[in-house]
């Protein structure tokens, strides 16, 4: 008999140990299976029913002959050992109630690329026990690609286990993967904050509204760049059926902040639409900035775009209502001072000073979150740029007049704490569904700048920092179940 502990030996895993529930489930399943070792292969003993035993009375007597045959023909013995191993793996998955990762629903596969070609939709067929993720293990930076020989299960009673179909890799992920904005207590860190996938299992306290097989989308603090994710059910909502995975993620990460910013602008100025209003965007080449351009153009706003000169021709091609400006506020402020009805500041280059001076008497400043790649760590440890961002955000939120702060992550994740915050979550979901309808009708078209496999994610922090990625205004999407080279970027 093979010792049970030998089966539980796994490949290199992260510092997080198996939870008590994982160990209990594994021990129970392993105790129900009998493993035999003939020094060449590990085989499973299958318990037969009495009727099957009567039909095959000579099976036990024939066993020694089978063993000799395996010794004489190594190829046949290897095939039988492999077949028995697959049988054992399938029995374990059946006991755990998990779906076979190789048998993918055709409809879900077609959603991966939002209408991609069959070549792009080719699934990576890994070993059934294989669970992979990208992990940052120390603050010096550098992602490690880890392979687990284990089953993924729900970690807590309020969690759902998600098979990740796709996730985003954002500038904020890139910054954290460089070791900036993290502490040792936050390690190991797995990037990917916007996730879409299917539910594989649910915790005991998860509402019956969520069922195994449901397709969900949501936000987490990290963990999306992995094949399976256990996360609190409150972080997810059911994904619109009319959206592909890439499109849904782009709408939630980049278009929702833009839509909410314009919604708050109209609400603050008591206008039903933006027609004829002067609107300034401080970073027009970001994904959120280009989303603002598309949405504001549909409503007839006069759009002033701040960007490097090399991007002016591209921006002018997006709409006839665009006026391009240089990025430096000192260059555009003299001409726009007190002329703007709405300023959407997603850079905070000077603490919102120039944005406030550009506002008219009844104008409104909308502050959006921004990411700076400046490595301003005090003594090499404390991230001063993140600290300054929090100070600026707090100042805009509580001390500045004519200013509204929009943070869609906060609006989405605070959902079920009280009646007021639950209403914010409801409004968020309604707006997200409205964007889905706009996309379905062809009014808006989110831009996907890069599509990458899980193995390729490790190179993207440096690409973001160097400007090779992220300046085209699109969303970077990772597909954990695609192998390297199978995902074609636009």
GISULZI-V292887 format. One record per helix or strand of 2 or more residues. SS is the DSSP state (A for helix, B for strand). FROM is the first residue (numbers start at 1). TO is the last residue. If there is no record, write none. Layout:
# GISULZI-V292887
ss = <SS | SS>
from = <FROM | FROM>
to = <TO | TO>
This chain:
# GISULZI-V292887
ss = <A | A | B | B | A | A | A | A | B | B | B | A | A | B | B | B | A | B | A | B | A | B | A | B | A | B | A | B | B | B | A | B | A | A | B | A | B>
from = <4 | 20 | 34 | 42 | 50 | 59 | 74 | 106 | 130 | 143 | 159 | 171 | 184 | 194 | 215 | 228 | 233 | 236 | 245 | 278 | 287 | 302 | 309 | 322 | 329 | 340 | 353 | 359 | 377 | 382 | 384 | 403 | 408 | 419 | 448 | 454 | 475>
to = <7 | 31 | 37 | 45 | 55 | 72 | 96 | 111 | 136 | 149 | 168 | 176 | 186 | 202 | 219 | 232 | 235 | 238 | 269 | 281 | 298 | 306 | 316 | 325 | 336 | 345 | 358 | 368 | 378 | 383 | 398 | 406 | 413 | 440 | 453 | 466 | 479>
